[in-house]
Amino acid sequence: MSEETYTFRIQRNTPTGNGRFDTRWQEFKVTLPTTSTVLSALEEIKARQDGTLTFRQSCRSAICGSCAMRISGRTRLACKTQVGSVARDKVIEVGPQTNQPVLKDLAIDIRPFFERVRRVDPFLKDGPESAKKVTKTAYDQVNQVTQCIMCGCCYSDCTMAEVSPAFLGPAALAKSFRFVSDPREGMKTERLEFLSQPDNMWSCSRCTMCVEVCPKDVKPMEAIVKLRTRGLEKGLRSGVGARHALAFHEDIQQNGDLNEFTLMMRSVGLGGTLAELGSALHLMKKGKIPSPFPHKAEKLGELRKIYDILEKNPLDVETKAAEIVPE
Amino acid sequence: MSLDFAYFPGCAAKQVQKEADTAARAVCQELGITLNAMPRATCCGAVSLRETKPAFALAVSARTLSEAEEQGRNIVTICNTCLQTLSYANFRFKEEPELLQQINGVLKEAGVRPYGGTVQVNHLLWVITDKVDQKLLKSKIKKPLGGMKVAPFYGCHNLRPSEIFPSGDAGEKADHLHRLITLMGGEPVSYRGQDRCCGFHVMLSDKKEMRAMVATNCINAKEAGAEVMITPCTLCDMAMGAYQGIAEKSVGRTIGLPELNFAQLLGSAMALDQGRLGLDRLHVDPKPVLSSRGVI
């Protein structure tokens, strides 16, 4: 097994009182096999070079979620990340998770993350929508999202959470989908009503970062897309996000292309459009106002036929979790 | 390698961001890349259509992919979201043959040629950095950037989810924009933001947050020394470029970072006609920087 000497650039955060920190980057050299984990390296540094280095860890098996931290530009589990796969010119940069307050060095206060999870009532509720019968395939959706270990990687790298502390965040939304898609759940509509409020499911920017960084392949954004579909099916259409999605579908079905000229009006309404006049004038300066008569694709009749066929005979095309076969 | 493609510019390039389209055509003409029209292709639907009508969204993508297949060509696009949407459908059709069969059943019933699953979906940037002969490309750089510091802004849907894109083109190790900047004689700027979100898709629903994203990315790039920013996506162009002034007002700070579509900067470095590159349609004028580096 080949060994390399790596430079670990580690962010050291020392509390100086009143929520302030003395933040500096410290370098450590460690010689390790390329397949060692970042967690092994951190333990080596703590044992032999600097016992004051603070980080969380527990199971070493990517199941407890304690060791999530920023490693080479992404939030990852230190116990699941091999040094050779993240080193850039033999340098590995390690910092604490972002979007949550730091306690010391690489340890963060994970309360804001769990506070969001609690906001979605993470437990099954009895109610009028509880299924009496459960089929073999009824858990296909649930199984995908129950892989979540609450490590916080997705929330740490969430581009919306970075600018919006009010945003519910990917893990809490995926957890919510776990209950909305569970046949036994009795309050599905009530949950979707809550999720349709501002800063919840419609505020995801669909940057897909959470899908990329999740160490357990939960695909939170896919769950968010499915929640939106279910919300629309329940007639929850009053928010800007929902109306915008509906305007898209209306345009494509009727014209093939978007009518960007009227898209804003249909999404934010007349009041919202008037409030945006300043922005519109700014865009107009460079001729960036769409034509009210967009291009029409050829053979649009085909599209309307496809639409009608699927309205008459709906197809379930949702992705499902792979069947889990015990070894 | 054939450089003959079915061209899917996307809605933004047909209207508000038409300079990206004219610049792409100008650059392609120079490099021997043929862009063939797709008269039947419609809006890709983005994730919005997947939200309202998931099956219809896949059928719309299949119809577009089928049109390219009928032409015997692979698709090339200049919009990241179109790239992601078509690649997502294509990926699922490959992974789930039964799904493709079901969707094809609907296409046939509607009188549309079924999709055989053979089309590749490319971004024009990938074609230029990985399929065009790099010696030819280099020889076309008549006005190198002279060490200009350029912030690469990849845009989410050019990178993620990496599993749906051909390996090497996407994901966190993607470096095509960096390579293009170096080849043009510029210096890629390293800053927090190159793989972040421009906020375009929440422009209407979460206005303040979208503007904060634009401002944060532009400020980070500028503070890292960037003189201009380039992106491969017409929607990122609109957010980071056309909306930058609106974002400035929202955060109460002047930024003034010229933002161009990658094809506009490449076309400038190739000394192509400025009118075709649409430099006058940008909100932050890139010409002072371009002329200070001897590009124009």
Interface residues (C-beta under 8 A of the other chain):
Chain A: G73 R74 T159 M160 E162 V163 S164 F167 W202 S203 C204 S205 R206 C207 T208 M209 V211 E212 K219 V225 R228 T229 L232 G239 V240 G241 H244 A245 L246 F248 H249 D251 I252 Q253 G256 D257 L258 E260 M264 S267 V268 G272 G278 S279 H282 L283 K285 K286 G287 K288 I289 P290 S291 P294 H295 A297 E298 K299 L300 E302 L303 K305 I306 Y307 I309 L310 P314 L315 D316 V317 E318 T319
Chain B: C11 K14 Q15 V16 Q17 P39 R40 A41 T42 C43 G45 A46 V47 S48 L49 R50 E51 T52 K53 P54 A55 F56 L58 A59 V60 R63 Q84 R92 L99 Q102 I103 V106 L107 E109 A110 G111 V112 C156 H157 L159 R160 P161 S162 G171 E172 D195 R196 C197 G199 H201 V202 L204 S205 D206 E209 M210 A212 M213 T216 M238 A242 Y243 G245 I246 K249 D280 R281 L282 H283
